[in-house]
């Protein structure tokens, strides 16, 4: 995406140089830029500078993939990870909100593109939505070409999502929402085509997609989806609306928006094909446990956040006043238990992967960070050879969230972490192995002696991090189901005697 700002001549010059290198496949120039430019960016418009570095890494990646098409499916793609890192860094800069609508849109869209390419489709949609939501703050956003790109890239991500999902009922709505976005984009293009600098080949591709979908009866009919309404009791309604708004349901349709039709947890594994002498697959039992644990911790989090009435079991507990602004409350403990529970699900996902893909790692050595690597600390070829987009999404979550400051392999990844990763790991380590104080006030308002007594965070920080962790776990569970779906599609029952295990719902 070519973007120029006239406010800074140096950055404008860099932008043009990068675009020229991209157009002419000059990998050496792009490599030179990314190795030298970060040092020069210190006193410049940082958000724009980091955006340019990300663009350069994007160009290097595409050039490498042209040279070797097999690299597209590799789990280890340093350039993608760097793209993500610098785009995230751009968003975190103080000047991000002041660099203009054009760049705000461009950065969100490009970050969505990076996640979409690698397989974190759910996270990609989140960033496309951030770009689209800018129309509520900038009335002219809808007329900007980068807004057009947000619409069509989100539509493409929804198509990808539909291909990953095993549930045909869900596929239909993902396609309908994608079609709606394509139509909206074409309307905007027709209105603004004299000022858009959009490659016409992109527009022609959208026209082909729309023409293809027009052949399907009812392609524009989403009224049932949008108007579907379920009546719950007051308490259940509050809980389900909370899950819906936080995208907590194990339901791919929850990623289409806050619609009542998504207020349940239908996600399971697809029908599994196994050898006839294997019996009922253990993986189904294991997935059931992962799912039930997530639902349990989700409700525990809800209780911790919303229960306001003091309970008899939390009265007359004789907690000593410690003069340290600490909070002691059963609802805080519920949130802490939920946090630990959500975090523990990642290792259960690793056990599932070890079992399903026959990785053959000893049980006492399995965790979500290590499952991807062989004894030489290289990516296990079994994963690299699968060409499984959902599995790559899982790997990127593990790379984002799990690291060890004492491990050389992990040190390489610290610079490309999920923004909340360090805080989430700190909280988890202190919850599991040490002590953590939940404060009424932020620790930076305390004197140095008070800050050193225990690792501490505020109640709001604990709530925020636990919600974010729950969303990451939910994303990982969905990718796990989809990764299995991709592999089951590959199986050929003719090769050897196999049986399909159709799944029925227990509750």
Buried (B, 14 or more C-beta within 10 A) or exposed (E): BEBEBEEBEEBBEBBEBBBEBBEEEBBEBBBEBBEEBBEEBEEBBBBBBBBBBBBBBBBBBBBBBEEEEEBBBBBBBBBBBBBBBBBBBBBEBEBBEEBBBBBBBBBBBBBBBBBBBBBBBBBBBBBBBBBBEBBEEBEEBBBBBBBBBBBBBBBBBBBBBBBBBBBEEBBBBBBBBBBBBBBBBBEBBEEBEEEBEBEEEBBEBBEEBBEEBEEEEEBEEBEEBEEEEEEEEEEEBEBBBBBBEBBBBBBBBBBBBEBBBBBBBBBBBBEBBBEEEEEEBEBEEBBEEBBEBBBEBBBBBBBBBEBEEEEEEBEEEEEEEEEEBBEBBBBBBBBBBBBBBBBBBBBBBBBBBBBBBEBEBEEEEBBBBBBBBEEEEEBBEBBBEBEBBBBBBBBBBBBBBBBBEEEEEBEEBEEBBBEBBBBBBBBBEBBEEEEBBBBEEEBEEBEEEBBEEBBBBBBEBBBBBBBBBBBBBBBBBBBBBBBBBBBBEEBEEEEEEBBEBEEEEEE
